[in-house]
Amino acid sequence: MNYVQPRLDRTDDPAYRARDWQVGSGMIESTAKQLVGLRLKGPGMHWSEAGALAVTALRAQDLNGRWHQLWNTLTLNA
């Protein structure tokens, strides 16, 4: 109750549905599968934590249609 009570204003599902907002977790679960699962869990893939975070960030840019914007502003450390 100590966690839920102060957050009740975030759970107005009827109002969210009236605005055509998603209220379920399916969209997030699908995104996690696309973003992480398919890219990082392929056969023979092994990632360090830093590598996995970097690849996940790049994949998010690609899925959001921002790959070229990112690439044009990318600077690499020497």
Contacts in CASP RR format, 6 or more apart in sequence:
PFRMAT RR
TARGET T0000
AUTHOR 0000-0000-0000
METHOD contacts of the structure
MODEL  1
MNYVQPRLDRTDDPAYRARDWQVGSGMIESTAKQLVGLRLKGPGMHWSEA
GALAVTALRAQDLNGRWHQLWNTLTLNA
13 23 0 8 1.000
16 22 0 8 1.000
16 23 0 8 1.000
17 23 0 8 1.000
31 63 0 8 1.000
34 63 0 8 1.000
35 56 0 8 1.000
35 59 0 8 1.000
35 60 0 8 1.000
35 63 0 8 1.000
36 56 0 8 1.000
39 55 0 8 1.000
39 56 0 8 1.000
39 59 0 8 1.000
40 47 0 8 1.000
40 52 0 8 1.000
40 55 0 8 1.000
40 56 0 8 1.000
47 55 0 8 1.000
58 67 0 8 1.000
58 70 0 8 1.000
61 67 0 8 1.000
61 69 0 8 1.000
61 70 0 8 1.000
END
